[in-house]
Amino acid sequence: MAGMSDQLLLTEAEAAARLRVCTRTLRKARQNGLLHYVLIGRAIRYTMSDLESYIERLRQVQPTCPPRHPTRRSTSPKGRGQIVPFTVRNADR
């Protein structure tokens, strides 16, 4: 049987404070079915296990990318990469 602290019900503000997010974030997660909750009358409450499950569902793993090969710069003489003074650039106008 779970201990009393495991069954402690948190208000929306308390749960948001525990997760360090705003209450709107919790509300949106709940409405999208991502966050379980307890409904007592019209009062919405959360258990710590609800919050822990929510965190696990959001956990991300950084994908490993293959190593990038250095890109080669074009050496074609098409005028790319040349520095043109501002006075010369505007002289054509």
N, C-alpha and C positions, 0 to 999 in steps of 0.2 A: 504494500500500500504506500502511496506517495505521502511524503511529509507535508505538513501544513504550509511551509514556505513554497513548495512546488505548486500548490493550489492557490496561491495568492493572486487575486484578480486586480489587474492594473487598469486605471482609467486611461482614456485616450491620451491625455496630457502626460501621465506618468509613463506610459509605454513609449510615447514619442521622445520623452526626455531620456529614457534608457537607451534608445537607439540613436539619439542625437539627430533627430529629424523633426520636421514640423508635423503638426497634427494632420495637415492636409495630405501629406505623403502617406500617412497611415490610412486615411480615409479612402484615398484613391486605390491603394493596394487592396483594401478590404472590398471595395466595390468591383474591382477587377478579379476577385477570387484568389488573390495571391496570399492573403493574410487571413487566417482563421480567427474567430472571435467568439465570445460568449455574449448572448443577448439575455439580459435579465429585465423583463418589462421592456422599456425603451432605452435602457442603459446598455451601452456597449462596453465590454471589458475584455481584457486580454490576459492570457496566462503567459508565464515565462516560456513554456514549451511552444506556444503559438509564435512568440517572437523568435525563438531559436530556429523553428522550422522555416519561418519566413526568411531569416538570414541565410539559411542553407540553400533555399531555393534561389536566392540572389547571388550566391557565391560564383565568382568568375575565375577562370583560369586563363592566363595570358597564353595565347597560341604561340607555338614556336614557328618562326618563319625561317625559310631557308636563307643562308647567307647571301647577301647581295653582292653582285660583282660590280666593281667600279665602272661607272659609265665613261665612255670615251667621248671626248669633245671633238667636234667636227673641226677639221683644219681647212675646210673649203674657204676660198677667198670671196665670200659673198657679202662682205661688209659686216658680218656679225661680230660683235664683240669689240668693235672699234669705238673709241671715245671721240665724240664730236663736240667741239666747244659750242656752247649755247649760242653765241653770236653767229657762228657759221650755220648752225641748224636753222635759225630763224631768218637767215639772209635770203632764203628761197621764197619767202612770203611776200 
